Amino acid sequence: MDTQRTKRKTRREPCDPASLERGVRQLLADKISGNLVGLWLLIPEHLRLGTWDLLCGWSGQPGDRVEPRLALQLVHEAALCTPGVRHQRVLSQRGFELAQGLPFVANDVAIHNLLAQHTVAEAQRLQVALGRLRRASGDYVGKLLAIDPHRMHSYSKRQMRRYRDDQKARPFKVAPTFFALDPDTHQPVCFTTATSACTATTAAIELLSLAAEILTPQPGQTLVLADVEHLTAELFHHVQRQTPFDLLVPMKNDRYLQKQLRSIPAEAFTRRWAGFATMKQPYHMAERQAGDLFQFVQRTGERPADYRFGAFLSTSDRDEVEALTLDYPQRWHVEEFYNAHQALGWKRAGTLNLNIRYAHMTMALLAQAVLQQLRRRLGEPFSGWDAGHLAKALLGGLEGDVRVHDDTIVVTYYNAPNVQRLRQHYEGLPNRLASEHIDPKIPWLYNFKLDFRFR
């Protein structure tokens, strides 16, 4: 296999199971010193989440093979916010490669070949398996689901459909990715990606299918919050007939809608508090396939001359005040999620090979899951850091060394921040994991256990 030794130097390395084990054991015997050993803090979270079983299932190979280890390399690269090409940066010889049970860092060619062998359907099955584990762990409330497109600028030379945010902007090439997020916990449920020719409706139908497999809600249990570009009869028809979800979408605030809303008699509105009134009425789209809908109308302002109107369409008859004032504003947590986590691998568009993109971005989804577990365990200030800050200050900023004592790998950190909190969660780790009914043996590190020391 081609490996990236330095920026300028690549090397062919054997990657059969015996050579991998020999190389890893030799690195452990030699001891390692570096500034990427903070990455080892993720290993307990991998054991708690079940990352290794997920990666072995996705790769279709047993744990002694190189393929699931390369997938774990991708997860760790995403966690370090270094998803770019490997010949422009060096992660080898710094304690990085050993964390995934490898004696080397695979280069771009090896990773490309691995990802190209797996299909979009396999990446989606991995997302579903991950999502169900997270649902069982309480990462999702399941009451609300926000869906939103994240259009990454693409610099591909291919001919493709262009996109623009408004009529004044110049159209540009994009690689659209559509996320589903639980707004109550701010955690991603799943995503789908496609070429720029894919419409928001087509992507939303696929996304809701994945979300339904993960959340398995009862009919009417989960309200989907979407943007105005999802206001299509096709999507409403699909949600009503083929999903257990309810849907709430704002209507386009054009002149025709404003004229219609202003014609509603004032007595039809119910005053909720000063400057805010609502009303609800049945609604039918021009395309009747959408079925029976409900229009929620809000009016703001105290005097008729100051009235401003807005309207939403819903597939269900629900309390419009709660939907408009409590539920729908939470959709904006999607933007907060992008700002905090897009550095994991959702900021720039790589290849347009969908097999590769799906798999690569799904590995970033795995990285986000284990990072969330780490944040929750460590608390403040770590829990408030975005992905880039956490990667730089903690995962890639701790100095230390890695060595073996009997059947345990001991990672020692020097001058770590918030050392008392780290000691509280990581010293005596094998016993802590055993008390949680988790096997402390690390399968990709040949059943060594892991412990931490702080100096």
N, C-alpha and C positions, 0 to 999 in steps of 0.2 A: 504494500500500500504506500502511496505517496504521502509523505508527512512534511509539515512545515517546521523546520528546525530553527531557522532565523528568518528575518525579512528576505534575505537574498538566497538562503540555502534551503533546498528541499532534499529529502533523503528517502530512499526506498527501505521500508521496514517490513519484516515478516509479521503477519497478523493472524496466524493460526492460534488456536486456544493455548497450546503449550508455550508458544513464544510470548503471548500476552502475559500469561501468569509468571513466566520466568522474568520478563522485563519489569513487571510491577513489583515482584518480590525483591529484585535487585535494587530498584529505586528506594524501596522501604529500608533495605539494608544500608544503603549509602546515606540515608537521611536527606531531607530536602529543606532548604531555607528559601523564603521568598515573601513577596507582598501580595500574593493572591490566595494565601491560605485562609483568609476569611470566608472563602467559598465553602470550606468544610462545615460551616455552620448550617448549610442547607441539607447536609446529609441526614441528620435526624428528621428533618421535615420530609425528605424523600421517603424514609422508612414509615413515617406516620401516614403519608398520603397513599403509598403504594405505587410510587413512580416507576420502580423497576418492573413490576408486573405489567404496567401499562405499556412501557417501551418494548418489552419482550413480545407482548401481544401485537403491537403495531409492526415490529420488524419481522415477526414470524420466525424468529430464530431463538435458540436456547441461550441462556445467560452466559455460557462460556465463549460465545462467538463475539466477533467485533461489532456487529451491526447495532445491537442495543446500546453498546458503549459509545458509538459514534452519535447515536440519538441523544444520549445523555450529555455528550460534549455540546451539542446544539442547545440543549436546555441551559447549560451553564454559561455558554456564550451569551445567550439572551439575558440571563440574570446579571451578567457583567455589563450589559448594554453595549456589546461589541459584535453586532450581527453583520458587520461589513465583511469585505474580502480579507482573507487571512494573510495575504502577502504584504499587506500594508501595516500590520501590527504583529507583535510576537507575544504569545501566551505560554510558550514552552519554557521549560527549565525554571519555572517560578512557582511550582506547586499546583499548577492548574490541571495538567494531564492526569495526575494520579487520582484526582477526585472522582473521575469517571472510570477508574480501573484500567487506564491505558498508560503505556510507557512512552507515548508520543502524542503530538497534536496532529490530527489528520488535516490535510490541506484542502483547498477548494475543490479539486478534481474528485477526491475521495468522497467528500460530502455530497457533491453534485450527483455522483453515481448512486450513492445510497438513496437520496431523495427521489431520483428519477425512477427508481424501481417500484415506488409505491404510488397508489392511485389516490384520487380525491376521496373516493368512498372510504378508503382505509383511514385517512386523516379524519374524516367525519365520525367514523366509529370510535376513534381515539377521543375525540371531543365529547361524544356521548358518554363513554366510559368515565372520563375525567369528571364530567358534569354530574353524573350520578353519585360518584364518590363525594364530591363537594356538597351535593344536596343532602346526603346522609350525614355529613359533618356539620350541617347547619349554616353553610355559607349562603344559602338562598332562603328568603322568606316565601317567595312564590306568589305574593299578592299582586305585585306590579311587575311588568316587563317592558323596558324601554328599548326600542330598536332605532338605529340611526346609521346612516352611511358615513364612512370615513374614507374620503377620497385622497389617496396619496399621489403626489405629482410623479409622473413617470417620464423618464428621459429616453425611453426606448425609441429606436429608429423605425419600428414597425408602423405601418399605416393602421390607424385605429380611430374610433370615434372620439371626438374631443368634447370637453365639458367646460362650462363656465358658471360661476356663482351668480352672476347677474349680467344684464345686457350691456353694461359698460366695460366689463372685463373681457380680456382677450381669451378665447378658448384655448385650453391646454390639454395634453394627454394625461390621463389618470389611470390608476390601478385601484378600483373601488373595493373596499372591504366593508361589510355590514355587520355590526355587532348587536348582540342582545345582552342587556345588562339588567341585573336586579337592582333597582334604584334604592331599595331599603338598606341593602348591605354594600352597595357600590361595587359589586363583584360581577365580572363577565360570566355569562352562561355559555355562549358559543358565538361563532362568527361564520360568515361565508364570504367568499371572494370570487371574483369573476373578471372577465374582460370588460373594457369600458363600454361595450355595446349592451351590457346587461342593464335592464331597467330596475328601478327601485322596487317595483311591484314583484317582478320575477325573483329578485333576491330575497325580498321579504317572505315570500311563500316558502322558499327553501329554508330560510332562517327559522321561521316559526315551526316548521316540521322538525328541525333539530331540537329546538327548545321544548317542544311537546314531548319528545322522547326522553329528554333529561328531567323535566319537571313533573311530567305525568299528572297535570292538574285535573281536577274535576271540572265539568262544564260550568262556566261562570265564575270560577275561583280566581282566575288571573286576568287582569286588565292589561292589554298591550297599549303602550303609549307610542304613537308614531308621529312623524312630521308631515307637513302639508303635501310633500311629494308622494306620499303613500295614499292620497285621497283618490282612489280609483275604484270603479265598480267591480273590477276583477278581484282586487284584494278583499273588499268587503264580502263579496260572494264566497270567496275561498274561506275566510275566517268563520263566516256563519255556518257553512255547510260541512267543512272538513277539519275544523280544529276545535278544541275545547275552550279557546280563548274568547274574550270580549275585546273589542277594538275601539280606541278613542283617537280621532284625528282632527286637527284644526282645519277649518275651511279656508280657502284662499280669500283673502280680504280685499276683493276687487270692488269696483263701483256697483256692479249688479248685486252683489251680496249686501253691500251697505244700504242700497236702496230698498232691498227686501226687508232688512232688519229694521230700518227706520219706519217702515209702514206698519210694523206690529203695534197694536194699540198699547198705550202706556199701562192700562189696567191689567194687561196680560202678564206683566212683570211682577215678581214678588221682591219687595225691598228686603235685603238681607242685613245690611248695615249702611252707614252713611256713605254715599257715593257708589254703592254696588247693589245691583239687582239682577235677577236671573229669571229665565223662563225655559220651559221644555215643551217640545211639540213633535208629533210624528213627522217623518220626512221620507221622501222617495226620490232617488236619483232619476235622472232622465233615462238611464239604462236600468230597466226594471230588474235585471238579474241580481242587483245588489240586495233586493229584498226590503223588508221593513226596517227602517232606521229611526233614530231619535236625534233631533237637533237640540243641542244645549246652547242657549244664547245668554251672553253676559252683557250687561250695560253698566258703564262706569260714568260718573259725573252726577252732580246734583241738579243742575239746571238743564232744560231741554237743549239750549244752545251749546252746552258743553258735553252732551252725550257722545260717548264712543262705544261702538259695538264690536263684539267678536262672537264667532260661532264655531261649534265643534259638532262632529257627527259621531254617534256611538251606535254600536250594534245591540246594546242592551239598555233597558229602561232602569237607570240607577239614579241615585241622588246627585243632581247636577252640581250642587254647591260643593260637595266633597270632591267630585271629579275635577272641577275647574280650579278649586283653590288649594286642595291638598295633594291630589294624585298627579295631575298633569305637570305642575311645576317641577316635580322630581325628575322629569325626563332630562333636565339639563345636567344631571349627574353624569350623563354620558360624556359630555364635553370635559368635565373634570377628570373623568377616567382617561380620556385621550391625553390630556395635558400631563397627567401623572405617570402614565405607563407606556406611552407610545415608543419610548426609547428602547423597550424590550425587543422590538422588531417590527413595529407597525408604523414607523415614521417614514420610511423610504420604500419605494417599489423596486424590487429586484427583477428577476427573470419573469417573463410572461408565461412560462411553463406552469400551468396550474397545479400539476402534481407536486412540483417542487415548492411552489409558494404556499399551498395548503399545508404541507407537512412542516415547512419551516416556521410558519406563523403559529401552527398548533403547538410546536415545541415552545414557542414564546408564551403560549397560554398555560402550558405546564409550569414554566418558570414563574409566571405571575401567581399561580396557585401556591407554590411553595414559599415564595416571597411574602405572600399575604399571611401564611402561617407563621413565618418568622417575625413579621411585624407585630402580629397579635400576641406572640409570646414575649417579645421584648418590651412592648409598650412604648411610651414616650421616652426620648424624642424620635426613636427609630420609626414608629408607626406613622408619623406625619411626613416622613421624607418621600420624595418622588423616586422613581426607579433609578434615575441617573445619580442622584445624591446617595442613595443607599448603596449602589454599586461602587461608587468612588470612595465613600467614607468608611464603609464597613466591609463589604465583600472583597474589594480590591485595595483597601487601605490599611489592613492589619498586617503588621510584620510578625513573623513567627517561623516555626520549624515543625516538621513532621518526622516522627520516628516510631519505632515499634518496641513495645515492651510485652514480652510473652505473646498472648493472642490478641493484644489490643494496640491499635494505632493511637498514639498520643500526639495531639496537636497542641503546641504551646504558643501562646500569644504574649507579646511583650508590649507593655504600655497601652493596653486596649482601653477605649473610652467606656464609661459606665460599667466598670469592671465588676462591681458588686452584682449588678443585674445579670451580667453574662455568667458569673459564677453560679448564681441562683438557678439558672436553667441548664447549664452545660457541664459543670463538674460532677463527676460520678454518673455520667450519662448512661452506661449500660444498666445500672440499677434503676434509673429513672424510666428508661424504656420498658424494662421488664415489669415495673409497677403499672405501666399503662397497657400491659399484655401485648407488647410489641417485641418481636425477636430482635435483640440488639446486634445480631450478626449481619454484616453488610454483604449481600450476595455478589455484587460486582467487584468487591474487594476481597474475594476468596474467603468469606466468612470471618474476617477479622472484625473485632468490635472497635468502637471509637470512643475516645474520651478526650477531655480538654483540660489544659492547665493554663493559668493566668499568672504572669510574672510582672 
